[in-house]
Amino acid sequence: MTAMGQSNALAVLAVGEKGCFLRAPDMYMEKLIVGPNAKDAIDLELSLEQNLKAVAFALGKPLTELTVATLAKPRHDRIIKDMQGLGCRVFAIPDGDVAISILACMPDNQVDVLYCIGGAPEGVISAAVVRALDGNMQARLLPRPMVKGPTEENIRIGEEEIRRCEEAGVEVNKVLKLEDLVKNDNIIFSATGITKGDLVSGVTLEGRIATTETLLVRGKSRTVRRIISMHYLDRKDPKLKEIIL
């Protein structure tokens, strides 16, 4: 995202107690995320249409006013058309589902639901902040052939993914609830903008000063802080100069 100049690139960190987070292999994960007001309305065992109708009902709005975020990927083309066919507003972004996961749980935002198939490690990061913000998330680990098609290479990669899941004690294709992804809310989550996005501003450089914006969430107290930091860069340091250039 940073290399392509896309928005919503973040540097993220989630900290919890030892064993708090699911040990998710680097593979695909189906994700369904909502904020606190619809936390009891999702069930990944049901169809996406049933979930969207349940979320809309919980939020007290018609489907035509429901905003669903997803990733603008070929694997989602049919899903996007189906959601639009229901009358939903679809917010499709190239990458960066972690940022949109946070927006889905924040008050006063335009995203009601996130549904996508993306990276599993990013899914666990998202689950941490969802739990900290009292939202809800359900997920499912998907082997590569189910997402990218049953080519010879994808089947080989999928077999390796399944093996790593077995080693980690995680089942593929099983619905994982929020407590399976993140065991408690004793969490600290940090997201600093790299490029400008919907959640935080990106890094700006003016002379010797770089400015960053960080979102800091503490799960226990459900405290959300926005921190603007000014970093004074010494251009006489050859290492810093190399990084800046």
Secondary structure, 3 states (H helix, E strand, C coil): CCCCCCCCCEEEEEECCCCCECCCCCCEEEEEEECHHHCCCCCCCCCHHHHHHHHHHHHCCCHHHCEEEEECCHHHHHHHHHHHHCCCEEEEECCCHHHHHHHHHCCCCCCCEEEEEEEHHHHHHHHHHHHHCCCEEEEEEECHHHHHCCCHHHHHHHHHHHHHHHHHCCCCCCCECHHHHECCCCCEEEEEECCCCCCCCCCEEECCEEEEEEEEEECCCCEEEEEEEEEECCCCCHHHHHHHC
